[in-house]
Amino acid sequence: MSKRSVINIHVGQCGIQVGIPVWELYCFEHDIQKDGTRTVMDPELLGSNLDNFRAMFYETANGKYVPKALFIDTEQAVNDALKESSIGGIVHPDFVISGKQDCRNIMGLAWYPTFVGSAYHAKVRKQIRRVREQCDSISGAIYYLSSCGGTGTGMTCRALETMRDSDPKSINYANVQMPSPTVTTNPLETYNTIGYMGISRFDSLHMNMHVIFDNEALYRQANKIHKKQFSPTYRHLNQLIALTVSSCSASLRFDGQLNVDLNEFQTNLVPIPTLNTCFQSFGPVLSDQSKESMTTRDITLQAFGPEAMQCSVDPFAFANKWLEEEQAETWPQAPWLQEADAIKRTIEQKNGIVNDSQWCMWHKFIGCCVMYRGDLMPATINRAMRSLNEMRNPQFVKWVPTGFKVGINSPPLRTPIDWPVRDMARSVTCIMNNTVIIEKLKQIVRQYRCCNEMSGYDVWVSVGGIESSLLQASMSGMVDQLSQYEFCMSTTVAIDEVKSKLEERPQPLGKF
């Protein structure tokens, strides 16, 4: 068995739909057929160690390979679509957990046992333990969910409890779809996101690391890649997520010159446990005809551009200060928007000179992991990183001793024939922990406050059993996180003061 096994837990409709292309890509890269059988391909394509794929698969008694994955949804239709998909033949039926009624986009109905029943939660705990038995040594767990839905948020938190009880030291890594600024499918998504963040982050810090994405950025990236040849669907967006997930886990499944494990993600990206919200990018983002001519420098610079981000943020943007009025949980007008734009234009005219006295500064990196795939040499990557520093000048917080964590895997990214994204000789995936994430969290906090003033949808939140006071306490924790990220941007404070500020943990939300 593999000594670096990873459990994949797909929760809710979004998590399962993302999981289908993820496992399609895993099976294609390791030549696992639809019935679970496997034929060994060219060792040059798979790496020197042909057994590394067992980090994601385990072998049954009849010689077939089954994903180390659990698919959870309270609605039967989504799991039926999973069984009819291209990976339906390799998924173990016992690891597909379905219910008879969905959670109606209400987190409390999945979190509390009054709706789905304690027996359903017991089944989730039992199957997680069964998956763990198929692993020799667990490196961690990767979760796929949407913070906008009810099942994805509530049942993920239940799975987190089980993982923490079984192995408190394992790494819990989540790929989370967050609310988009303009693209939305659920009016209750803000309430579900606030509740999920309150349980998974601030209550005993269950989740070690969040990597977030949103549909608006994925649509923009899909249109960039496909050149408007067709209208992207959710399947195309899920395929883009699968490309980044495959690159992040390539070190577990292939031999490389520089490997990056789940533990190394947390070590290099999360200096303080509360600052664990990251986002990712992928390159190259171009048509198929232009990919082969792109150099390592080109794909590196493109991966740090706004068009490559899978979240609606720009790590090189101007930072807007979180006002004291907003910190006091009021809902003021935003006069600083026009002032910030005017200050930004002034700074740009002065060639980027920052004046800390007016709190005019750019967002800063706390950590960044850059993972390359393909026939790349370390010397070429070092030159590309120097070009990145010269042209984009990424600023890191003062108290971070190093800049980038680099991973290199020789096997290139290969995709199935029916995917519109073709094989790539060279590709790069970046996971960034940047203070710009506060702009994303501000959108959620403001939207919640706006709905809370009108008591919008409170009746449905109360149906799930979650009191508004608990959501308010969770939102206060998010505001505290905003202040911590904002504090990281300051370059005038002493390192000891930064450490004392960041070690302030919010109060646990035990009432959840």
Helices and strands as residue ranges (DSSP letters): E 5-11, H 12-29, H 43-46, G 52-55, E 57-59, E 65-67, E 69-73, H 76-84, G 93-95, E 96-98, H 107-111, H 113-116, H 118-133, E 138-146, H 150-166, E 171-177, H 189-197, I 198-202, E 209-213, H 215-226, H 234-248, H 250-253, E 256-258, H 262-269, E 277-283, H 288-291, H 296-303, G 306-308, H 324-327, H 336-349, G 356-358, E 365-374, H 378-391, E 404-409, E 426-434, H 437-453, H 458-463, H 468-488, H 495-502
